[in-house]
Amino acid sequence: MKTNVKKIGDELVIPVPDNLAHHMGISLGTPITIEINNGSLVATVNCSQERKSPTLKEMIAMCDLSAPSHPDLVAFDGAPAKGKELL
């Protein structure tokens, strides 16, 4: 994969395409190590910062259950059944 070095402020930046970033688990702020190895520039994602996917219990704990529901959800909850929905 090829890309072009860009300049932002006083720094040179190597853009990482979204599909490659997703595959490698890289997002804004992900720590990486950059080094020269046999004449090549090598960027390594720091494994010590390995992220895990949150569990359902952890995601629910992050929810504000006192927040008002989105208007579309309120309308959906009050709508009559149209098919073979089970409640």
Protein Blocks (a to p, Z undefined) as FASTA:
>chain_A
ZZddddehjbccddddfklmmmnopaehiacddddeehiacddddfklpccdddfklmmm
mpcfkbccdfklmmmmmpccfblcdZZ
